[in-house]
Amino acid sequence: MGAWLKSLPRMLTFRVVAFSSIWAIIALVVIATVISALFRQVSQRGFENVLSAHLFNLIASVSATDAGRLEGSPNLGDLRFSQPFSGWYWSVEPVSEALDNPLHSPSLIGSVPSPSAAEVPFDREFRRHYLAQGPGGEEIEVLEAEVVLDQIDRIARFRVMGNRSELEEEIAAFTRRLFAYLAVFGIGMVAINVFAILVALRPLGSIRSALAKIRAGTAESLSGPFPGEIEPLARETNALIESNRRIIERARTQVGNLAHSLKTPLAVLMNEGHAMGGAQGELISAQAAAMQKQIDHYLQRARAAAQRATLAARSPVNETLARMARVAERLNPDKKLEISMPDQLVVFAGEREDLEEITGNLLENAMKWAHGKVRLCLEKSQDESGRHCFLVVIEDDGPGIPESQARQALKRGRRLDESKPGTGLGLAIVVDLVEEYGGRLGLERSDLGGLKAVATLPCA
């Protein structure tokens, strides 16, 4: 049962509608079957009562003369006994040898065989029922009785036969009409049920729309009238959002406090190193600067992790990249920067500062190593799970990085060429930020001849 439930679509509307519709169909089929069975039972009983009444009427209408002849003019009050091959017949046949002149209805043309008493025994009232084939090929039900006609024990066999095929056709016609009516009723009931369920589940759609507004940054909490069953969910969700907001604000405050508390001691160490001069002073200054870079790196990573947990962080990508490109061009007037971006607005599901940190580090690295040309491209795409994302592709015509060393370049503090200034933290910071947002950074060989960095980030 559990496996069957798991195989169903996970939509609540589909499951509720499916279960209610299946139950309604089963109930209607059961009701139709019960009504049909009751109708058959009542029709069968009525049919047998009619045959029994005709049999009593026939027995009362026939007698035997002293000469041993059967005589009488039975009038059973049904014109079908006068119509040939109607399926309704009666007959009176002598059993005792002292009787003759058998009688039968005008409708009976031919004979209907009677089984022996061993095959179909008589009941306590000296009557028996059996099915036979009529002269016209129809199925008939026979009610038969053997009656003593006088004091000298002369016996005659009385038979009344009714058209059983006609009865079965009436029952079948009633069953067809019953199922047709119940089918129409069932379709209407299922339609009303589906409508009622959709109306009842509409507040869930309102909840979804409200959550989408929160994620889009146009609302800060769930608002609006909700049914009593949904109101507690809305309150708990708002409480969760508020708790998340307080946690993030507290984390921001702690990060800022840490940065300010370390800023002064590090500045003192760097100033003392410069004042000391010599190799030892340069060593102290260099180590203090490295500590500052390390602290900036981990503070940036902590801030990105906190920002990723927010629901409303949204940043325009096109505008940010254009601004970063203008800054890079002013700082590197000897390098040519090509920019390619779609006309459609791309929105980053994260903080603007993190996007600037990612693109700024990649652009700075490309400008540092490029001989004369850098290319910046923005592309919309989808990841393996089908989520919307965008690609920031930055290429240069510099020496590039061999594939065997690409992973080493992404490690914190790893520098493949000591001749260029830097601490080796740029790409590591980019990797950390990208991964915090569930994206990835890839390093490839560019068709310009140098490095091609591809950052994949989530779209809002």
C-alpha positions in Angstrom: 0.0 0.0 0.0 2.8 2.4 0.9 4.6 1.8 -2.4 1.4 2.4 -4.3 0.8 5.7 -2.5 4.4 6.8 -3.3 3.8 6.0 -7.0 1.0 8.6 -7.1 1.8 12.2 -8.1 2.8 14.3 -5.1 0.2 17.0 -5.7 -2.2 17.2 -2.8 -5.1 18.3 -5.1 -4.6 15.2 -7.4 -4.5 12.8 -4.5 -7.6 14.2 -2.8 -9.6 14.4 -6.0 -8.4 10.9 -7.0 -9.3 9.3 -3.7 -12.7 11.0 -3.4 -13.5 10.2 -7.1 -12.5 6.5 -6.7 -14.6 6.2 -3.5 -17.6 7.8 -5.2 -17.3 5.4 -8.2 -17.0 2.4 -6.0 -20.0 3.5 -3.9 -22.1 4.1 -7.0 -21.2 0.7 -8.5 -22.1 -1.0 -5.2 -25.4 0.9 -5.0 -26.2 0.0 -8.6 -25.4 -3.7 -8.0 -27.5 -3.9 -4.9 -30.5 -2.1 -6.5 -30.2 -4.3 -9.6 -30.1 -7.5 -7.4 -33.1 -6.3 -5.4 -35.0 -5.5 -8.6 -34.2 -9.0 -10.0 -35.4 -10.6 -6.8 -38.6 -8.6 -6.7 -39.2 -9.3 -10.4 -38.6 -13.0 -10.0 -40.9 -13.2 -7.1 -43.6 -11.3 -8.9 -43.2 -13.5 -12.0 -43.6 -16.6 -9.9 -46.6 -15.2 -8.1 -48.3 -14.5 -11.5 -47.6 -18.1 -12.6 -49.0 -19.4 -9.4 -52.2 -17.3 -9.7 -52.6 -18.5 -13.3 -52.1 -22.1 -12.2 -54.8 -21.9 -9.5 -57.2 -20.3 -12.1 -56.4 -23.0 -14.6 -57.1 -25.8 -12.0 -60.4 -24.2 -11.1 -61.4 -24.0 -14.7 -60.9 -27.6 -15.8 -62.8 -30.8 -14.7 -63.3 -34.4 -15.9 -66.6 -35.8 -17.2 -67.9 -39.2 -16.2 -66.8 -40.5 -19.6 -63.2 -39.5 -18.7 -62.8 -36.4 -20.9 -61.1 -33.3 -19.7 -63.2 -30.2 -20.3 -63.3 -26.6 -19.5 -62.8 -23.1 -20.9 -60.0 -21.5 -18.9 -59.8 -17.7 -19.2 -56.6 -16.6 -17.4 -57.2 -12.9 -18.2 -54.1 -12.4 -20.3 -54.2 -12.0 -24.1 -50.7 -13.4 -24.4 -52.1 -16.9 -23.9 -54.0 -16.4 -27.2 -51.0 -15.2 -29.2 -48.9 -18.0 -30.8 -45.3 -18.2 -29.8 -45.8 -15.5 -27.2 -43.9 -17.5 -24.6 -47.0 -17.7 -22.4 -48.8 -21.0 -22.5 -50.9 -23.4 -20.4 -51.7 -27.1 -20.9 -53.7 -29.8 -19.1 -52.6 -33.3 -19.8 -54.1 -36.6 -18.4 -51.9 -38.7 -16.2 -54.4 -41.4 -15.3 -55.2 -43.8 -18.1 -58.9 -43.2 -17.6 -58.6 -39.6 -18.8 -58.1 -38.3 -22.3 -58.7 -35.1 -24.4 -55.7 -33.0 -23.3 -56.2 -29.2 -23.4 -53.8 -26.3 -24.1 -53.8 -22.6 -24.7 -54.2 -21.2 -28.3 -50.7 -19.8 -28.0 -49.1 -23.2 -27.6 -48.3 -24.6 -31.0 -46.3 -27.7 -30.5 -45.3 -29.3 -27.2 -43.1 -28.6 -24.3 -41.3 -31.6 -22.8 -41.8 -32.4 -19.1 -38.9 -33.8 -17.2 -39.4 -36.9 -15.0 -40.1 -36.6 -11.3 -36.6 -38.0 -10.6 -35.0 -35.2 -12.5 -37.2 -32.4 -11.0 -39.1 -33.7 -7.9 -42.3 -32.2 -6.7 -42.4 -30.2 -3.5 -44.8 -30.7 -0.5 -47.6 -29.0 -2.4 -47.1 -31.3 -5.4 -45.7 -28.5 -7.5 -42.4 -28.0 -9.2 -40.6 -25.3 -11.2 -38.2 -25.8 -14.1 -36.9 -24.1 -17.1 -37.6 -25.3 -20.7 -37.3 -24.1 -24.2 -40.6 -22.9 -25.8 -41.9 -23.6 -29.3 -40.5 -20.3 -30.5 -37.0 -20.9 -29.1 -37.5 -18.7 -26.1 -36.7 -19.6 -22.6 -39.8 -20.3 -20.5 -40.3 -21.0 -16.8 -42.8 -23.8 -16.1 -45.0 -24.1 -13.0 -46.5 -27.6 -12.9 -48.8 -29.4 -10.6 -50.5 -32.9 -10.6 -54.0 -32.7 -9.3 -56.6 -35.4 -8.3 -59.8 -34.4 -10.2 -62.5 -36.6 -8.5 -63.2 -39.3 -6.0 -62.0 -42.1 -8.2 -58.5 -40.6 -8.1 -58.1 -39.6 -11.7 -55.1 -37.3 -12.0 -54.2 -34.6 -14.5 -51.1 -32.5 -15.0 -51.6 -28.8 -15.1 -48.8 -26.5 -16.5 -48.6 -22.8 -16.8 -45.6 -21.4 -18.7 -44.2 -17.8 -18.6 -41.7 -16.2 -20.9 -38.5 -16.0 -18.9 -36.6 -14.4 -21.8 -39.0 -11.5 -21.6 -38.4 -11.2 -17.9 -34.6 -11.2 -18.4 -34.8 -8.5 -21.0 -36.9 -6.3 -18.7 -34.3 -6.8 -15.9 -31.4 -6.0 -18.3 -33.2 -2.9 -19.6 -33.8 -1.7 -16.0 -30.1 -2.4 -15.1 -28.9 -0.4 -18.2 -31.1 2.6 -17.3 -30.0 2.4 -13.7 -26.3 2.4 -14.5 -26.9 5.2 -17.1 -28.7 7.4 -14.5 -26.1 6.7 -11.8 -23.3 7.4 -14.3 -24.7 10.8 -15.0 -25.2 11.4 -11.3 -21.7 10.2 -10.6 -20.1 12.5 -13.2 -22.0 15.4 -11.7 -21.0 14.4 -8.2 -17.3 14.1 -9.1 -17.4 17.5 -10.9 -19.0 19.1 -7.8 -16.5 17.3 -5.6 -13.5 18.5 -7.7 -14.9 22.1 -7.6 -15.3 22.0 -3.9 -11.8 20.6 -3.3 -10.2 23.2 -5.5 -12.1 26.0 -3.7 -11.1 24.4 -0.3 -7.4 24.2 -1.4 -7.3 27.7 -2.8 -5.8 29.2 0.4 -2.8 27.0 -0.2 -2.3 28.8 -3.5 -2.5 32.1 -1.6 0.2 30.9 0.8 2.4 29.9 -2.2 1.9 33.3 -3.8 2.7 35.1 -0.5 5.9 33.0 -0.1 6.9 33.8 -3.7 6.5 37.5 -2.9 8.8 37.1 0.1 11.4 35.3 -2.0 11.1 38.0 -4.7 11.7 40.6 -2.0 8.4 42.4 -2.4 7.1 41.3 1.0 8.5 40.6 4.3 5.8 38.3 5.8 2.7 36.4 5.0 -0.3 38.6 5.0 -3.9 38.3 4.1 -7.0 36.6 5.5 -6.5 32.8 5.8 -9.0 30.1 6.9 -8.8 28.9 10.5 -6.9 25.7 9.4 -4.3 27.8 7.5 -3.9 30.7 9.9 -1.6 28.8 12.4 0.6 27.8 9.5 0.9 31.4 8.4 1.7 32.6 12.0 4.4 29.9 12.4 5.9 30.8 9.0 6.0 34.5 9.9 7.6 33.6 13.2 10.2 31.5 11.4 11.0 34.3 9.0 11.3 36.8 11.9 13.6 34.4 13.8 15.7 33.9 10.7 16.0 37.7 10.2 17.1 38.2 13.9 19.7 35.4 13.6 21.2 37.0 10.5 21.2 40.5 12.0 22.9 39.1 15.1 25.5 37.3 12.9 26.1 40.5 10.9 26.7 42.4 14.2 29.1 39.8 15.5 31.0 39.8 12.2 31.3 43.6 12.3 32.4 43.6 15.9 35.0 41.0 15.1 36.3 43.0 12.2 36.5 46.3 14.2 38.1 44.5 17.2 40.9 43.1 15.0 41.4 46.1 12.8 43.2 48.2 15.4 45.7 45.5 16.6 46.6 44.6 13.1 47.1 48.2 12.2 49.4 48.6 15.2 51.4 45.5 14.1 51.8 46.8 10.6 52.9 50.3 11.8 55.4 48.8 14.2 56.8 46.6 11.4 57.2 49.7 9.1 58.8 51.6 12.0 61.3 48.8 12.8 62.4 48.6 9.2 64.9 46.0 8.1 64.1 42.3 7.4 62.4 41.7 10.7 60.1 44.8 10.3 59.2 43.7 6.7 58.4 40.2 8.0 56.1 41.6 10.7 54.4 43.9 8.2 54.0 41.1 5.7 52.5 38.7 8.2 50.2 41.3 9.6 49.0 42.0 6.0 48.5 38.3 5.4 46.5 38.1 8.6 44.4 41.0 7.4 43.7 39.2 4.1 42.9 36.0 5.9 40.5 37.7 8.3 38.8 39.6 5.3 38.5 36.3 3.5 36.8 34.4 6.3 34.6 37.4 7.3 33.5 37.6 3.7 32.7 33.9 3.7 30.7 34.1 6.9 28.8 37.1 5.6 28.0 35.2 2.4 26.8 32.2 4.3 24.5 34.4 6.4 23.2 36.2 3.3 22.5 32.9 1.5 20.0 32.0 4.3 18.0 35.1 3.7 14.8 34.9 1.6 14.6 38.4 0.0 18.2 39.0 -1.2 18.0 40.0 -4.9 20.6 41.9 -7.1 20.5 43.0 -10.7 23.4 41.3 -12.6 23.5 43.4 -15.8 23.9 46.7 -13.9 26.5 45.3 -11.5 28.6 43.7 -14.3 28.5 46.9 -16.3 29.7 49.0 -13.4 32.5 46.5 -12.6 33.6 46.6 -16.2 33.8 50.4 -16.2 36.0 50.3 -13.1 38.3 47.6 -14.6 38.7 49.6 -17.8 39.7 52.7 -15.9 42.2 50.8 -13.8 43.7 49.0 -16.9 43.6 51.5 -19.8 46.1 49.4 -21.8 43.7 46.4 -21.9 40.8 46.0 -24.2 37.6 44.7 -22.5 34.8 43.2 -24.6 31.4 42.9 -23.0 28.5 40.7 -24.0 25.2 40.7 -22.1 21.6 39.8 -22.9 18.9 42.5 -23.2 16.8 40.6 -20.7 17.3 41.5 -17.1 19.1 38.9 -15.0 18.6 38.9 -11.3 21.0 37.2 -8.8 19.5 35.4 -5.9 22.0 36.9 -3.4 23.6 40.0 -2.2 25.1 42.6 -4.5 28.3 42.8 -2.5 28.9 39.1 -3.0 28.3 39.4 -6.8 30.8 42.3 -6.9 33.3 40.3 -4.9 33.0 37.3 -7.3 33.2 39.3 -10.6 35.7 41.8 -9.2 38.2 39.1 -8.3 37.8 37.3 -11.6 38.1 40.6 -13.6 41.1 41.6 -11.6 42.8 38.3 -12.2 42.0 38.4 -16.0 43.3 42.0 -16.3 46.5 41.1 -14.4 47.4 38.2 -16.7 46.0 39.4 -20.0 48.4 40.6 -22.7 45.9 43.0 -24.2 42.4 41.6 -24.4 39.7 40.4 -21.9 36.2 39.2 -22.7 33.2 39.4 -20.2 30.0 37.5 -21.1 26.7 37.0 -19.2 24.5 34.0 -20.2 21.2 32.6 -18.9 21.1 28.8 -18.4 19.8 25.9 -16.3 21.6 23.6 -14.1 21.3 19.8 -13.9 18.2 19.9 -11.6 16.4 22.3 -14.0 16.8 25.4 -11.8 17.3 28.7 -13.6 20.9 30.1 -13.3 23.3 32.4 -15.1 26.9 32.1 -16.2 29.5 34.8 -15.8 32.3 34.0 -18.3 35.5 36.0 -18.1 38.3 35.1 -20.6 41.8 36.6 -21.3 44.6 36.2 -23.8 47.2 35.6 -21.2 49.4 32.5 -20.6 46.5 30.6 -19.1 46.7 27.7 -16.6 47.5 24.1 -17.5 44.6 21.7 -16.8 46.9 19.8 -14.4 47.3 23.0 -12.3 43.7 24.3 -12.4 42.7 22.7 -9.1 45.8 24.0 -7.4 45.0 27.5 -8.5 41.6 27.3 -6.6 43.2 26.5 -3.3 43.5 29.2 -0.6 46.8 31.1 -0.8 48.1 29.1 -3.7 50.0 31.2 -6.3 51.3 29.6 -9.4 53.5 32.6 -10.4 55.3 34.6 -7.7 56.3 37.3 -10.1 52.9 39.0 -10.0 51.7 40.8 -6.9 48.9 39.3 -4.8 48.2 36.9 -1.9 46.7 34.0 -3.8 43.3 34.5 -2.0 41.3 35.9 -5.0 40.2 32.7 -6.6 39.8 31.0 -3.3 37.4 33.7 -2.2 35.4 33.4 -5.4 35.2 29.6 -5.0 33.9 30.0 -1.4 31.3 32.6 -2.4 30.1 30.7 -5.4 29.8 27.4 -3.4 27.9 29.2 -0.6 25.2 30.1 -3.1 25.1 26.5 -4.5 26.9 27.4 -7.7 30.3 26.3 -9.1 33.5 27.8 -10.6 35.2 26.2 -13.5 38.6 27.0 -15.1 39.1 26.2 -18.8 41.3 27.1 -21.7 39.9 30.1 -23.6 39.8 30.4 -27.4 41.7 33.7 -26.8 44.6 31.6 -25.7 44.5 32.3 -21.9 42.2 31.4 -19.0 38.5 31.0 -19.2 36.7 31.3 -15.8 33.0 30.3 -15.7 31.0 31.1 -12.5 27.6 29.5 -12.3 25.2 31.3 -9.9 21.4 31.0 -9.2 18.8 33.2 -10.7 16.1 34.8 -8.7 
